[in-house]
Amino acid sequence: MLERVIQTDALTKHYGEFHAVNALNCSVRAERITGFLGRNGAGKSSTIKMLLGMIRPTSGTGSVLGYKIDDPKQSIEIRQRIAYVGEDKGLYGYMTVGQLIWFTRSFYADWQPDVEKRLLAEYRLPLGRKVKALSKGMRTKLALLLALARRPALLILDEPTEGLDPVSIEELLQTLVMAPMQGTTVFFSSHQLSEVERVADDILMIDRGVAVLDMPLEQIRENYRRVTFGFGHPVPTLPQLDGMERVRIEGRQVSILASRNSEAIAGMGHEVGAATVDVAPISLREIFLETVQEQNKRDQEAHWEQTHALV
């Protein structure tokens, strides 16, 4: 079995002068749940479309299940072995739920009737109702049933919980948690960081088409910390230690986002005369916001330097 079901090497997609994905390097482990994070316009959708063979990379390479994404023949092999649930769901609205299940089942010799039966019961899908008459939540559940009953090697989802009520979200998350136990790797993009934090094994975060965090969630929880110093006098010059990702100074308070080495960073606070030193865990949401903000700051500084260099 492949240890890595998705791999990219400097994967790049340009639309004219706009760089949607910029030399993306990532690796997705098999039979795990990977949360794919990024704000709107970060490059998530373009990345997914390249992985699915829907668009061709401008440069760089990638593979899914060992097949090259930029080879048309191999791209067909990819789509036969994976399942994709996008925001629009892509379902035939004129069919009933039962007709669509029957129609889809006919294409797959390895269809799993037990999975179909279990999810029909769990999701309470009305077999006689037209698909176009279903709520958004019901359409999502139907799309998941059609995907998982195939028992795909890889399930890719794009914003699967958007527009769902809390009960439907809970049911969907439970379905995702069960998928790796059945041999299916899950790769899903979402803006709902609290939901990702509940179910993901690994986190891939991108911004401006660049990977800014690629790490197991367990490792993030173990290593990332907020280190805060309080001074009774003006803040002195602080040395830059390994693991200090972002330093913010407000008056006589210093807030440091540490990706590792938090004990040494805290010790440095005592050495430079901090009156108080506090080390606390940090949520995935805080990491996301700080990382994106830092990337924005760097982009703005680079733009300013380029602009003034031309003057």
Secondary structure, 3 states (H helix, E strand, C coil): CCCEEEEEEEEEEEECCEEEEEEEEEEEECCCEEEEECCCCCCHHHHHHHHHCCCCCCEEEEEECCEECCCHHHHHHHHHHEEEECCCCCCCCCCEHHHHHHHHHCCCCCCCHHHHHHHHHHHCCCCCCEHHHCCHHHHHHHHHHHHHCCCCCEEEEECCCCCCCHHHHHHHHHHHHHHHHHCCEEEEECCCHHHHHHHCCEEEEEECCEEEEEEEHHHHHHHCEEEEEECCCCCCCCCCCCCEEEEEEECCEEEEEECCCHHHHHHHHHHCCCCEEEEEECCHHHHHHHHHHHHHHHHHHHHHHHHHHCC
